Amino acid sequence: MADRLAVSTNTYHTYSLEEALAGIATSGFTSVEFVSVPGWTEHVRRDADDAELVRIQTLLDSHGLTAISLSGHSDLASEEGADGFRKALRIAHALGIRYVTTSTGITTPLRRDRSMRNGRRSWI
């Protein structure tokens, strides 16, 4: 069962996913936020295939953990960022995660306006 308090795998930034989940479970937590931020902490790779996602779910189950959130930060003002966020949404769906966090990215007024006009519907 999920707790109201979760631990982000970013707490284990320099550790493997296996080490992060073991540490979180050993600390007595039952809920986790996965981090999938390319170039920073990518405990769940954006290009993870179905077999990798099954392996990750098996790891969660073996530690008695529930993933409740995915940190999928992307620059939503760029097409590359929107594409990355779509991948994060796919991962969340496959793992039964209801919440995905992101950021708008670095924007200029022109990029922000163009993104809001043209991109809002494209990433969903």
C-alpha positions as CSV (number, residue, x, y, z in Angstrom):
1,M,0.0,0.0,0.0
2,A,1.3,3.5,-0.9
3,D,2.2,6.0,1.9
4,R,1.4,9.6,1.8
5,L,5.1,10.3,1.9
6,A,7.3,9.1,-0.9
7,V,11.1,9.1,-1.5
8,S,12.4,10.3,-4.8
9,T,15.1,8.1,-6.4
10,N,17.0,11.3,-6.9
11,T,17.9,10.9,-3.3
12,Y,20.1,8.1,-4.6
13,H,21.4,10.2,-7.6
14,T,24.8,8.4,-7.9
15,Y,23.4,4.9,-7.2
16,S,21.8,2.3,-9.5
17,L,18.1,1.9,-9.5
18,E,18.5,-1.4,-7.7
19,E,20.5,0.3,-4.9
20,A,18.1,3.1,-4.7
21,L,15.0,0.9,-4.3
22,A,16.8,-1.3,-1.7
23,G,17.8,1.8,0.3
24,I,14.3,3.3,0.2
25,A,12.7,0.0,1.3
26,T,15.3,-0.6,4.0
27,S,14.5,2.9,5.4
28,G,10.9,1.8,5.9
29,F,9.2,3.6,3.0
30,T,6.6,2.0,0.8
31,S,6.2,4.7,-1.9
32,V,8.6,6.0,-4.4
33,E,9.0,8.7,-7.1
34,F,11.0,7.5,-10.0
35,V,13.3,10.0,-11.6
36,S,13.6,10.0,-15.4
37,V,15.6,13.2,-16.2
38,P,18.1,12.6,-19.0
39,G,21.5,14.1,-18.2
40,W,20.8,14.2,-14.5
41,T,19.2,11.2,-12.9
42,E,17.7,8.6,-15.1
43,H,16.7,5.6,-13.0
44,V,14.0,4.9,-15.6
45,R,15.3,5.5,-19.1
46,R,13.0,7.4,-21.5
47,D,13.6,4.7,-24.1
48,A,12.9,1.8,-21.8
49,D,11.2,-1.0,-23.6
50,D,8.4,-3.2,-22.3
51,A,10.8,-5.8,-21.0
52,E,12.7,-3.1,-19.0
53,L,9.5,-1.8,-17.6
54,V,8.5,-5.3,-16.5
55,R,11.9,-5.6,-14.8
56,I,11.4,-2.3,-13.0
57,Q,7.9,-3.4,-11.8
58,T,9.4,-6.7,-10.6
59,L,12.0,-4.7,-8.6
60,L,9.3,-2.6,-7.0
61,D,7.3,-5.7,-6.1
62,S,10.4,-7.4,-4.6
63,H,11.0,-4.5,-2.3
64,G,7.3,-4.0,-1.4
65,L,7.3,-0.6,-3.0
66,T,4.7,1.3,-5.0
67,A,5.7,4.0,-7.6
68,I,3.3,6.9,-7.1
69,S,5.0,9.6,-9.2
70,L,7.5,10.0,-12.1
71,S,9.8,13.0,-12.2
72,G,9.8,13.5,-16.0
73,H,11.1,17.0,-16.3
74,S,11.2,18.3,-19.9
75,D,11.4,21.6,-21.7
76,L,7.8,21.7,-22.8
77,A,8.5,24.8,-24.9
78,S,10.5,22.8,-27.3
79,E,9.5,19.9,-29.6
80,E,12.3,17.8,-28.3
81,G,11.2,18.4,-24.7
82,A,7.5,17.7,-25.6
83,D,8.6,14.4,-27.2
84,G,10.6,13.5,-24.1
85,F,7.5,14.3,-21.9
86,R,5.4,12.0,-24.1
87,K,7.9,9.2,-23.4
88,A,7.6,10.0,-19.7
89,L,3.8,9.7,-19.9
90,R,4.1,6.3,-21.7
91,I,6.4,5.1,-18.9
92,A,4.0,6.3,-16.2
93,H,1.1,4.6,-17.9
94,A,2.9,1.3,-18.2
95,L,3.9,1.4,-14.5
96,G,0.5,2.5,-13.3
97,I,1.8,5.8,-12.1
98,R,-0.8,8.5,-11.9
99,Y,1.4,11.6,-11.4
100,V,4.1,13.0,-13.6
101,T,6.0,16.1,-12.7
102,T,7.7,18.4,-15.2
103,S,8.7,22.0,-15.8
104,T,8.0,24.4,-18.6
105,G,11.7,24.7,-19.4
106,I,13.6,27.8,-20.2
107,T,11.4,30.0,-22.2
108,T,11.5,33.4,-23.8
109,P,8.2,35.3,-24.3
110,L,8.1,34.4,-28.0
111,R,8.8,30.7,-27.3
112,R,6.2,30.6,-24.5
113,D,3.6,32.3,-26.7
114,R,4.3,30.0,-29.7
115,S,4.3,27.0,-27.4
116,M,1.0,27.9,-25.8
117,R,-0.6,28.6,-29.1
118,N,0.7,25.6,-31.1
119,G,1.9,23.0,-28.7
120,R,-0.5,22.7,-25.8
121,R,-2.5,19.9,-27.4
122,S,0.4,18.3,-29.2
123,W,2.1,16.6,-26.2
124,I,-1.0,15.0,-24.7
